[in-house]
């Protein structure tokens, strides 16, 4: 008799109270299908939950275990290194292991277990009008309702269901429904040949359409897509049914992979010749990949220096060595352009992963990666979790971008995950940017990572000339337009010459706030208490909250004083678009912001229209500020350089410099020279001035001194706690108690600084009050255990008080 075997399972419950593996017995019949990383269905109290096996043992130090109910996959969705990565994510970012496991898999992978109920014998006697009577009526009228649905509809039915099940009145059965399914199509084949075919035609007699279908399939001689047959012959499934029943036609189900982009690559493009600086960067990356030892580089190249070609050739070298590569881009808007380049260079060896894919598309792309059908993944942040078995190279383009920080648990930073996976696989990590994050550049400065520099544009063009316009002077000269005279003239000049223009404003909507000029009333969100943004579309005037989605009509009478001096102030992309159409008659403008890119494929469609020169002006928010390459763009205009300069964030100057430098780099990338006009009310600010000079090194030297003086990253790391509750007093109480516990834990330590309780910059969101507590420290390992202990204690107390306490380790922005 064989010994029992046990599995350590992480169940899908995001609660710190059950944040550990649970032991389950592996039934004998399942042993061959159970491995590290296997997804299973297990009993957990009264529920049936999805879980992941993270360990296997021949013995378990427990007296009583339940058995695994079902194995959900033929092949484990998680590789052993991903199981290890999930454990690291949990420890590094202080989240539950269930949350870290879920982060590794596409949403379409998750299964849903439900409980079906069946009345076994005669229905029980119930009192008319009682809860039991209501439940019995529902069970008889809607027999397909699951137990979970019934309890959600009427929680008080839970005890009755439990009682009836115990008495045998109800029988429970469990069903598991996968999130995303394989897509299949039907092919048809003629199953009769020669004399049998003639006999079949004769037997069909006057069934003209059936004979037509059978003859068509016979002539084809091979399986044909059913949809094509029905369309070609104007037939229906009713016509097919008797042919299949008689055995004249055979049906065959075939799987079809959903293609998110459907790019026809044709003949693959050949690598471009490299400049000496590109060659030097490529050689060092390729040598590191070949060594199979973990190494990290910062590839610091000015805009237009040809970083993407270095990426492509380094990836080709990696793949030739039999290893896989991951390429991350920061914005969904950049993905179509990057995918096109990769598909044209590597063909079907490329998979795509990002949040705008449908669940089915994610599922198919993920399976192609897991099964080894592709060697390259291109995608946004979560593509760093691609289930490759032998990663050789991971590239994070525009590595400074804030979008590489996940805003939900686990709140991971993509470059940290890449470096950890690099150690797992002996892989090379390349962090590429024209404006690296200060931390990354500091690591390179200190020699902790390698530095590769490309200081010239690939075609030898000069960087575009940048002019900063002081909008205060424009006002003094009587120009109250949103366009300075310089920008207006620059636009007119390019329109006359048939060249293209990019205009950048990092604020969507029509106006930034609505104010009563009589009493000072400002329209605010009822749930978030922040000013509502004025939107105008198709004649409808609406105020919207960009944080919770609340909307109301634009008031024309002040709700406070009853006056009629309610006006909108400030400028958003909608208003700029309207003004462009008014000032420049007949101009075609493409606007790209959250409001115009909500539809699937909208990013790619808008950018392709601009590439096809269907519009002279591309107007947008930060999604157009980086990575885009249009040969005919010779002018970039920044409507306001100040929108990101005075947000309550110590990185404000850095982000302003990065945005201005990146958007400036969209001009003059090919033969035509480029010009950039930056409008600002604070033109002397060092971030604006260094961006004007496009001098990253001097900005870095200035900003690093500022950071050192106030002991901010990279000289420390930040962990931000946010107490959230609909009750303001409770939210504040938890935050102050957290502050007290942290002071007790770290009191007297010179390497730890506690910034006490304060209202969050966004102090009320979605009806909940928010208070922050921020901790500064040197190395996370030296404070991790104390932070974890204090956080878990207060998180449970916050939950009991009807709110929650969030934690953001290595916070990049504190709002």
C-alpha positions in Angstrom: 0.0 0.0 0.0 1.5 3.3 -1.1 2.0 6.1 1.5 -0.3 9.1 1.5 0.9 12.2 -0.3 0.0 15.8 0.7 0.0 19.1 -1.2 0.6 22.5 0.3 -2.1 24.8 -1.3 -2.5 28.5 -1.3 -6.2 29.2 -1.5 -7.8 32.2 -3.2 -8.6 34.2 -0.1 -6.9 37.6 0.2 -7.0 37.7 4.0 -3.9 37.8 6.2 -5.7 35.5 8.6 -5.3 32.6 6.2 -2.1 33.8 4.5 -0.3 30.4 4.6 -0.3 27.1 2.7 -2.9 24.5 3.8 -2.3 20.8 3.6 -4.6 18.6 1.4 -4.4 14.9 0.7 -3.7 14.0 -2.9 -6.0 11.2 -4.1 -4.3 8.3 -5.6 -5.9 8.9 -9.0 -4.6 12.5 -9.2 -1.0 11.8 -8.3 0.3 11.9 -11.9 -1.4 15.2 -12.5 -0.4 17.1 -9.3 2.9 19.1 -9.4 4.3 22.4 -8.0 2.2 25.1 -9.6 -0.8 23.0 -10.4 -4.2 24.7 -10.0 -6.7 22.7 -8.0 -10.2 22.9 -6.5 -10.3 22.3 -2.7 -12.8 22.3 0.1 -12.3 25.3 2.4 -14.8 25.4 5.2 -18.2 25.2 3.6 -16.9 26.6 0.3 -15.1 25.1 -2.7 -12.2 27.4 -3.7 -9.5 27.5 -6.3 -5.9 27.1 -5.1 -2.4 26.6 -6.2 0.0 23.9 -5.1 3.2 25.4 -3.8 4.7 22.3 -2.2 4.4 18.5 -2.1 5.3 16.2 0.8 5.0 12.5 1.7 3.9 13.4 5.2 2.1 16.3 6.8 2.3 17.5 10.4 -1.4 17.7 10.7 -3.9 15.3 12.3 -6.8 15.7 9.8 -6.8 16.7 6.2 -9.3 17.0 3.4 -8.7 15.7 -0.1 -8.2 17.7 -3.3 -11.5 17.7 -5.2 -10.3 18.4 -8.7 -7.2 19.2 -10.8 -8.1 22.2 -13.1 -5.3 22.0 -15.7 -3.5 19.3 -17.6 -0.3 21.3 -17.3 0.6 23.5 -14.2 0.0 27.1 -15.1 2.7 28.2 -12.7 6.3 27.1 -13.3 8.4 26.4 -10.2 10.3 29.7 -10.6 7.0 31.6 -10.7 5.9 29.9 -7.5 9.1 31.1 -6.0 8.5 34.6 -7.4 5.1 34.7 -5.8 6.6 34.0 -2.4 9.1 36.8 -3.0 6.4 39.3 -4.1 4.5 38.5 -0.9 7.6 39.2 1.3 8.8 42.2 -0.6 5.5 44.1 -1.0 3.8 42.7 2.2 0.7 41.3 0.4 -1.0 37.9 0.9 0.4 35.0 -1.1 -3.0 34.6 -2.7 -2.7 38.1 -4.1 0.8 37.6 -5.4 -0.2 34.3 -7.1 -3.2 36.0 -8.8 -0.9 38.8 -10.1 1.1 36.2 -12.1 -1.8 34.9 -14.2 -4.1 36.5 -16.7 -7.6 37.2 -15.6 -9.0 34.7 -18.0 -7.3 31.9 -16.2 -9.3 32.1 -13.0 -12.0 29.4 -12.5 -15.3 29.9 -10.6 -16.6 27.2 -8.5 -20.4 27.2 -7.7 -22.8 24.9 -5.8 -25.8 23.5 -7.6 -28.9 22.6 -5.5 -31.5 20.0 -6.2 -34.7 19.2 -4.2 -34.4 15.5 -3.5 -37.8 14.3 -2.3 -41.2 15.9 -1.6 -40.8 19.6 -0.7 -40.8 20.4 3.0 -43.9 21.8 4.7 -43.5 25.5 5.1 -45.5 28.4 6.6 -47.0 30.6 3.9 -45.2 34.0 3.7 -42.2 32.8 5.7 -38.6 32.9 4.6 -38.7 29.1 4.0 -41.7 29.6 1.7 -39.9 32.3 -0.3 -36.8 30.1 -0.6 -38.8 27.0 -1.7 -40.7 29.0 -4.3 -37.4 30.4 -5.7 -35.9 26.9 -5.9 -38.9 25.5 -7.7 -39.2 28.5 -10.1 -35.5 28.9 -10.8 -33.8 25.5 -10.4 -30.6 26.7 -12.1 -29.8 29.3 -9.4 -26.6 28.4 -7.5 -26.2 28.4 -3.8 -23.9 31.3 -4.0 -26.5 33.4 -6.0 -29.2 32.6 -3.5 -27.2 33.6 -0.5 -26.1 36.8 -2.2 -29.7 37.7 -2.9 -31.0 36.9 0.6 -28.2 36.2 3.2 -30.8 35.0 5.8 -31.4 32.0 3.5 -27.9 30.6 4.4 -29.0 28.9 7.6 -32.1 27.4 6.0 -30.0 26.0 3.1 -27.6 24.5 5.6 -30.4 22.9 7.6 -32.2 21.4 4.5 -28.9 20.1 3.2 -28.2 18.4 6.5 -31.7 16.8 6.5 -31.3 15.5 3.0 -34.0 17.7 1.6 -31.4 19.4 -0.7 -28.6 17.7 -2.6 -25.5 19.7 -3.4 -23.2 19.3 -6.4 -20.2 21.3 -7.4 -19.4 22.7 -10.8 -16.3 24.6 -12.0 -16.4 27.1 -14.8 -13.2 28.3 -16.4 -12.9 32.0 -16.9 -11.7 32.0 -20.5 -12.2 29.1 -22.9 -10.4 27.9 -26.0 -12.0 29.3 -29.1 -13.0 26.6 -31.6 -14.4 26.6 -35.1 -16.2 23.8 -37.0 -14.7 22.3 -40.2 -16.8 20.1 -42.6 -15.5 17.2 -44.7 -17.3 15.1 -47.3 -17.3 11.6 -45.8 -18.4 9.7 -49.0 -16.4 9.0 -52.1 -16.8 7.4 -55.5 -19.9 5.3 -55.9 -20.9 6.1 -52.3 -21.1 9.7 -53.2 -23.3 9.1 -56.2 -25.6 6.9 -54.0 -25.8 9.6 -51.4 -26.8 12.2 -54.0 -29.5 9.8 -55.3 -30.8 9.2 -51.8 -31.1 12.9 -51.1 -33.7 13.1 -53.9 -35.3 16.5 -54.1 -33.3 18.0 -51.2 -31.6 20.5 -53.6 -29.7 22.6 -51.0 -28.4 19.4 -49.2 -27.2 18.0 -52.5 -25.5 21.4 -53.3 -23.6 21.3 -49.9 -22.5 17.7 -50.3 -21.3 18.3 -53.9 -19.4 21.5 -52.8 -17.6 19.6 -50.1 -16.8 16.6 -52.4 -15.3 19.0 -54.9 -13.1 20.7 -52.3 -11.5 17.4 -51.3 -10.4 18.7 -47.9 -11.9 20.1 -44.7 -13.6 23.5 -45.2 -14.6 26.0 -42.5 -18.4 25.6 -41.9 -19.0 29.3 -41.7 -17.4 29.7 -45.2 -19.6 26.9 -46.6 -22.8 28.3 -45.3 -21.9 31.8 -46.5 -20.8 30.7 -49.9 -23.9 28.5 -50.6 -26.4 30.7 -48.6 -27.3 27.6 -46.6 -28.2 27.1 -42.9 -27.3 24.7 -40.1 -30.7 23.1 -40.7 -29.5 22.0 -44.1 -26.4 20.4 -42.6 -28.1 18.5 -39.8 -29.5 15.6 -41.9 -26.2 15.3 -43.8 -24.3 14.8 -40.6 -26.9 12.4 -39.1 -26.7 10.2 -42.3 -22.9 10.2 -42.1 -22.4 12.0 -45.4 -20.7 14.9 -43.8 -18.3 14.9 -40.8 -17.8 17.8 -38.4 -14.4 18.5 -36.8 -13.7 21.0 -34.1 -10.5 22.9 -34.4 -8.9 25.4 -32.0 -8.3 28.9 -33.3 -5.9 31.2 -31.5 -7.3 34.8 -31.1 -4.8 37.3 -32.6 -5.0 40.6 -30.8 -3.4 42.6 -33.7 -3.6 40.5 -36.8 -0.5 42.1 -38.2 0.5 40.6 -41.5 4.3 40.6 -41.3 5.0 39.1 -44.8 8.7 38.9 -45.5 10.7 39.6 -42.3 12.7 42.8 -42.1 16.4 42.6 -41.8 18.4 44.3 -39.0 19.5 47.9 -39.7 23.2 48.9 -39.6 24.3 50.1 -36.2 26.2 53.3 -35.4 29.4 52.9 -33.3 27.5 53.9 -30.1 24.7 51.4 -30.9 27.3 48.7 -31.7 29.0 49.3 -28.3 25.8 49.0 -26.4 24.7 45.9 -28.3 28.0 44.1 -27.9 27.9 44.6 -24.1 24.3 43.4 -23.8 24.9 40.4 -26.1 28.1 39.4 -24.1 26.1 39.6 -20.9 23.3 37.4 -22.3 25.9 34.9 -23.5 27.5 34.7 -20.1 24.2 33.4 -18.6 25.0 35.4 -15.4 22.5 38.0 -14.0 23.5 41.5 -14.9 21.6 44.9 -15.2 22.4 47.8 -17.5 21.0 51.3 -17.8 20.8 52.1 -21.5 20.8 56.0 -21.4 20.2 57.2 -24.9 18.8 60.5 -26.1 15.5 60.6 -27.9 16.0 59.3 -31.5 19.3 57.5 -30.6 18.1 54.2 -31.9 17.5 52.3 -28.6 14.7 50.2 -30.2 17.1 48.8 -32.9 19.6 47.8 -30.1 16.7 46.1 -28.3 15.7 44.2 -31.5 19.2 43.0 -32.3 20.0 42.0 -28.7 16.7 40.0 -28.5 17.7 38.3 -31.8 21.0 37.3 -30.3 19.2 36.0 -27.2 16.8 33.9 -29.2 19.6 32.4 -31.3 21.1 31.1 -28.1 17.9 29.2 -27.4 16.6 31.5 -24.7 13.5 33.8 -24.4 13.1 37.6 -24.1 10.6 40.0 -22.5 10.1 43.5 -23.8 8.1 46.0 -21.7 6.6 49.3 -22.8 5.0 51.7 -20.4 1.8 52.8 -22.2 -0.8 50.8 -24.0 -0.7 53.5 -26.7 2.9 52.4 -27.5 2.2 48.7 -27.7 0.7 48.6 -31.3 3.7 50.5 -32.7 6.2 48.3 -30.8 4.3 45.1 -31.7 4.3 46.0 -35.4 8.1 46.5 -35.3 8.6 43.2 -33.5 6.2 41.2 -35.7 7.9 42.5 -38.8 11.3 41.5 -37.4 10.4 38.2 -35.7 7.1 37.1 -37.2 4.9 34.6 -35.2 7.6 34.2 -32.5 6.1 37.2 -30.7 3.2 37.2 -28.2 1.5 40.3 -26.8 0.3 40.9 -23.2 -1.5 44.0 -21.9 -4.6 45.0 -20.1 -6.7 46.1 -23.2 -6.8 42.5 -24.6 -10.0 40.6 -24.0 -9.9 37.7 -21.5 -9.9 35.3 -24.4 -7.0 37.0 -26.1 -5.0 37.1 -22.9 -5.7 33.4 -22.3 -4.5 32.4 -25.8 -1.4 34.6 -25.7 -0.5 33.2 -22.3 -0.9 29.6 -23.5 1.3 30.3 -26.5 4.0 31.5 -24.1 3.5 28.6 -21.6 3.6 26.0 -24.3 6.8 27.3 -25.8 5.2 28.4 -29.1 6.8 31.8 -28.9 10.2 33.1 -27.7 9.4 36.8 -27.3 6.8 38.7 -25.3 6.0 42.4 -25.9 3.7 44.0 -23.4 2.9 46.4 -20.6 3.8 46.0 -16.9 2.3 42.5 -16.2 4.1 40.9 -19.2 7.1 40.7 -16.8 5.4 37.6 -15.4 5.4 35.7 -18.8 5.8 32.0 -17.9 9.0 31.4 -19.9 11.3 28.6 -18.7 14.7 30.1 -19.8 14.7 33.9 -19.9 17.9 35.4 -21.3 16.9 39.1 -21.6 14.4 41.5 -20.1 14.1 45.0 -21.5 12.1 47.8 -19.8 11.8 50.7 -22.2 11.1 54.2 -20.8 12.0 52.6 -17.5 11.4 55.9 -15.6 7.6 55.8 -16.2 5.3 55.7 -13.2 3.1 53.2 -15.0 5.6 50.4 -14.1 4.4 50.6 -10.5 1.3 48.5 -9.9 -1.4 50.4 -7.9 -3.1 47.3 -6.5 -1.7 44.5 -4.3 0.9 43.4 -4.8 2.1 47.0 -5.5 5.2 45.8 -7.3 7.7 47.8 -9.3 8.4 46.2 -12.7 12.2 46.9 -12.6 12.5 45.2 -9.2 10.6 42.1 -10.5 12.8 42.0 -13.6 16.0 42.1 -11.5 14.7 39.3 -9.3 13.8 37.1 -12.3 17.2 37.9 -13.7 18.8 36.3 -10.7 16.5 33.3 -11.0 17.3 32.7 -14.7 20.8 34.1 -15.0 19.3 36.8 -17.3 20.3 40.3 -18.4 18.1 43.2 -17.6 18.2 46.4 -19.7 16.6 49.6 -18.3 16.3 52.0 -21.3 15.4 55.7 -21.2 16.4 59.1 -22.4 15.4 60.4 -18.9 16.2 57.6 -16.4 14.6 57.6 -13.0 16.9 59.3 -10.5 17.3 56.0 -8.6 18.4 54.1 -11.7 20.9 56.8 -12.7 22.3 56.8 -9.2 22.8 53.1 -9.2 24.8 53.5 -12.4 26.7 56.4 -11.0 27.6 54.2 -8.0 28.6 51.3 -10.2 25.9 49.0 -8.9 24.6 48.5 -12.5 26.3 48.9 -15.9 26.0 52.2 -17.8 25.6 52.2 -21.6 25.3 55.7 -23.2 24.1 56.8 -26.6 24.4 60.5 -26.8 23.7 61.1 -30.5 20.7 60.6 -32.7 21.0 57.7 -35.0 20.7 59.6 -38.3 23.0 62.3 -37.1 20.3 64.9 -36.7 20.5 67.6 -34.1 18.2 67.5 -31.2 15.3 69.9 -31.8 15.6 73.5 -30.9 13.6 74.3 -27.7 12.1 77.7 -26.9 10.4 78.5 -23.6 7.7 81.2 -23.8 6.9 83.1 -20.6 3.1 83.2 -20.6 3.1 86.1 -18.1 4.6 88.3 -20.8 1.9 87.2 -23.2 -0.7 88.3 -20.8 1.0 91.7 -20.3 1.0 92.1 -24.1 -2.8 91.5 -24.2 -2.7 87.9 -25.5 -5.3 86.0 -23.5 -5.3 83.0 -25.9 -4.1 79.6 -24.8 -1.6 79.9 -27.7 1.4 82.2 -27.4 2.2 84.2 -30.5 5.3 82.0 -31.1 3.2 78.8 -31.0 0.5 80.2 -33.2 3.0 81.3 -35.8 4.8 77.9 -35.6 1.5 76.1 -36.2 0.6 78.3 -39.1 4.1 77.8 -40.7 3.8 74.0 -40.5 0.3 73.9 -41.8 1.4 75.9 -44.8 4.3 73.6 -45.5 2.2 70.4 -45.1 4.2 69.3 -42.0 2.7 67.8 -38.9 2.4 69.0 -35.3 2.1 67.4 -31.9 0.5 69.4 -29.1 0.8 68.2 -25.5 -1.3 69.1 -22.5 -1.3 66.6 -19.5 -4.9 67.4 -18.6 -8.0 66.0 -20.2 -11.5 67.6 -20.2 -12.6 71.0 -21.3 -11.8 73.0 -18.2 -10.2 72.1 -14.9 -12.8 73.5 -12.5 -16.1 75.4 -12.3 -16.4 78.6 -10.1 -19.0 81.1 -9.1 -17.4 84.5 -9.5 -20.0 86.0 -7.1 -19.5 83.9 -4.0 -16.4 81.7 -4.7 -18.4 78.4 -4.9 -16.4 75.6 -6.6 -18.2 72.5 -7.9 -16.8 69.5 -6.1 -17.4 65.7 -6.3 -19.8 64.6 -3.6 -17.8 61.5 -3.0 -14.2 62.8 -3.3 -14.4 66.5 -2.4 -12.1 67.4 -5.3 -13.0 69.9 -8.0 -15.1 68.4 -10.8 -13.7 68.7 -14.4 -15.9 70.4 -17.0 -16.5 68.3 -20.1 -18.3 69.4 -23.2 -19.3 67.0 -26.0 -22.2 66.9 -28.5 -23.8 70.0 -26.9 -23.9 68.3 -23.5 -22.2 70.2 -20.7 -21.1 67.9 -17.9 -19.0 67.9 -14.7 -17.0 64.7 -14.0 -14.8 63.4 -11.3 -11.7 61.7 -12.8 -11.2 59.5 -9.7 -14.6 57.9 -9.0 -16.6 58.6 -12.2 -19.3 60.7 -10.6 -21.0 63.1 -13.1 -23.6 65.9 -13.0 -24.9 68.5 -15.3 -23.1 71.9 -15.5 -25.0 74.3 -13.2 -25.8 77.7 -14.8 -27.1 79.1 -11.5 -24.9 78.9 -8.4 -26.2 76.3 -5.9 -24.9 78.5 -3.0 -25.9 82.1 -3.8 -28.2 81.7 -6.7 -26.1 84.0 -8.9 -25.6 83.4 -12.6 -21.9 84.1 -12.7 -20.9 80.4 -12.8 -18.0 79.9 -15.2 -15.4 77.3 -16.1 -11.7 78.0 -15.7 -8.5 76.3 -16.7 -7.7 74.4 -19.8 -8.1 70.7 -20.8 -7.5 68.9 -24.1 -11.2 69.3 -25.2 -10.9 73.0 -24.9 -7.6 73.1 -26.8 -9.2 71.0 -29.6 -12.2 73.4 -29.8 -9.8 76.4 -29.9 -7.7 74.9 -32.7 -10.7 74.4 -34.8 -11.7 78.0 -34.2 -8.3 79.6 -34.8 -7.1 77.4 -37.7 -9.9 77.0 -40.1 -10.2 73.6 -41.7 -7.5 71.9 -39.7 -7.9 68.2 -38.9 -7.1 67.4 -35.2 -6.8 64.0 -33.6 -7.2 64.1 -29.9 -5.8 61.3 -27.7 -6.7 61.2 -24.0 -8.7 58.8 -21.8 -12.0 60.1 -23.2 -11.1 59.2 -26.8 -9.2 56.0 -26.3 -11.6 53.9 -24.2 -12.6 51.6 -27.1 -10.6 48.5 -28.0 -8.0 49.3 -30.6 -8.6 53.0 -30.4 -5.0 53.8 -29.6 -3.7 52.0 -32.7 -6.5 53.5 -34.9 -5.8 57.1 -33.9 -2.0 56.8 -34.3 -2.4 55.1 -37.7 -4.6 57.9 -38.9 -2.0 60.4 -37.9 0.7 58.3 -39.5 -1.4 58.3 -42.7 -1.5 62.1 -42.5 -5.3 62.2 -42.2 -4.7 65.0 -39.6 -2.2 67.8 -39.3 -2.3 68.0 -35.5 -2.0 65.3 -32.9 -3.2 66.7 -29.5 -3.0 64.6 -26.4 -2.0 63.9 -22.8 1.1 62.0 -21.6 0.2 59.0 -23.7 1.6 60.8 -26.8 4.7 62.1 -24.9 7.0 59.2 -25.5 8.0 56.4 -27.9 6.2 57.7 -30.9 8.1 58.2 -34.2 6.5 60.2 -37.0 8.8 61.4 -39.8 6.7 64.4 -40.7 6.4 65.9 -37.3 8.5 69.1 -37.1 6.9 71.0 -34.3 6.0 70.0 -30.8 4.0 72.5 -28.6 3.6 72.1 -24.9 0.5 74.1 -23.9 1.4 74.3 -20.2 4.7 73.0 -18.7 3.3 73.6 -15.2 0.5 71.0 -14.9 2.9 68.5 -13.2 5.3 70.9 -11.6 3.4 71.8 -8.4 1.6 68.6 -7.5 2.3 67.6 -3.9 5.0 65.0 -4.7 8.8 65.2 -4.2 9.2 63.8 -7.7 7.3 66.7 -9.3 10.4 68.3 -10.8 11.7 65.0 -12.1 8.5 64.1 -13.7 8.2 67.6 -15.3 11.7 67.4 -16.7 11.0 63.8 -18.0 7.7 64.8 -19.7 9.1 67.9 -21.4 12.3 66.1 -22.6 10.3 63.1 -23.9 7.7 65.1 -25.7 10.4 67.4 -27.2 12.0 64.2 -28.6 9.0 63.6 -30.9 10.1 66.5 -33.2 12.7 66.3 -36.0 13.4 62.6 -35.7 14.1 62.1 -39.5 15.3 64.4 -42.3 13.2 67.4 -41.4 14.5 69.6 -38.6 12.4 69.9 -35.4 11.4 72.7 -33.1 9.8 72.7 -29.7 7.8 75.5 -28.1 7.2 75.2 -24.3 4.7 77.6 -22.7 5.1 78.2 -19.0 4.2 80.5 -16.2 7.3 79.4 -14.3 9.9 79.5 -17.0 12.9 79.9 -14.6 12.2 76.7 -12.7 15.2 74.4 -13.0 13.2 71.5 -14.4 11.9 73.7 -17.3 15.3 75.2 -17.9 17.2 71.9 -18.0 14.5 70.4 -20.2 15.0 73.4 -22.6 18.7 72.6 -22.8 17.9 68.9 -22.9 20.7 68.4 -20.4 19.9 65.3 -18.3 23.3 65.3 -16.6 23.0 68.8 -15.1 19.4 68.1 -14.1 20.6 64.9 -12.4 23.4 66.7 -10.5 21.0 69.4 -9.3 18.2 67.1 -8.3 20.4 64.6 -6.6 21.7 67.4 -4.3 18.1 68.4 -3.5 17.2 64.8 -2.7 20.3 64.3 -0.5 19.5 67.5 1.5 16.0 66.2 2.5 17.0 62.5 2.6 14.6 61.3 -0.1 15.1 58.5 -2.6 17.6 57.3 -3.8 19.1 57.9 -0.3 16.2 56.1 1.4 13.1 54.0 0.5 9.6 55.1 1.3 6.7 52.9 2.6 3.4 54.7 2.6 0.4 53.6 4.7 -3.1 54.9 4.0 -6.0 54.5 6.4 -9.3 54.5 4.6 -12.8 54.6 6.1 -16.2 56.2 5.4 -16.0 57.5 9.0 -13.5 60.3 9.2 -12.8 59.8 12.9 -12.2 56.1 12.5 -9.9 56.6 9.6 -7.9 59.2 11.7 -7.9 56.9 14.7 -6.3 54.0 12.9 -3.7 56.2 11.3 -2.7 57.7 14.6 -2.6 54.3 16.3 -0.4 53.0 13.4 1.9 56.0 13.9 2.2 55.2 17.6 3.0 51.5 16.9 5.7 52.5 14.4 7.2 55.0 16.8 7.4 52.2 19.4 8.9 49.8 16.9 11.6 52.2 15.5 12.1 54.7 18.3 15.7 55.8 18.6 16.8 54.4 15.2 18.7 57.0 13.2 18.2 55.1 9.9 14.4 55.4 10.2 12.3 58.5 9.9 8.6 58.6 10.5 6.5 61.3 8.9 3.4 61.4 11.1 -0.3 61.3 10.4 -1.6 63.7 7.8 -4.5 63.9 5.4 -3.7 62.3 2.1 -3.4 64.8 -0.9 -6.6 63.2 -2.1 -8.1 63.3 1.3 -11.5 62.0 0.3 -12.1 59.5 -2.5 -15.3 57.6 -3.4 -16.9 58.7 -0.1 -14.0 57.5 2.0 -11.6 59.6 4.2 -7.9 59.0 3.8 -5.0 59.6 6.1 -1.3 58.9 5.3 1.6 57.8 7.5 5.0 57.6 5.7 8.1 55.8 6.8 11.6 56.4 5.5 14.4 53.9 5.9 17.7 52.7 4.4 17.3 49.0 3.5 13.9 47.2 3.6 15.4 44.0 5.0 16.3 45.8 8.2 12.8 47.0 8.9 10.6 44.4 7.1 9.6 42.2 10.1 8.6 45.2 12.3 6.6 46.8 9.4 4.9 43.5 8.7 3.9 42.9 12.3 2.6 46.4 12.9 0.8 46.5 9.5 -1.0 43.1 10.0 -2.2 44.1 13.5 -3.6 47.5 12.4 -4.9 46.1 9.0 -7.2 43.7 11.0 -8.3 46.5 13.3 -9.1 48.8 10.4 -11.1 46.0 8.8 -13.1 45.5 12.0 -13.8 49.2 12.0 -15.4 49.0 8.6 -12.4 50.4 6.6 -9.0 49.2 5.5 -5.3 50.0 5.8 -3.3 49.8 2.6 0.5 49.6 2.3 2.8 50.7 -0.5 6.4 49.4 -0.1 8.8 51.5 -2.2 6.1 54.0 -2.9 6.7 56.0 -6.1 3.9 58.5 -5.6 1.9 59.3 -2.4 -1.6 60.4 -3.1 
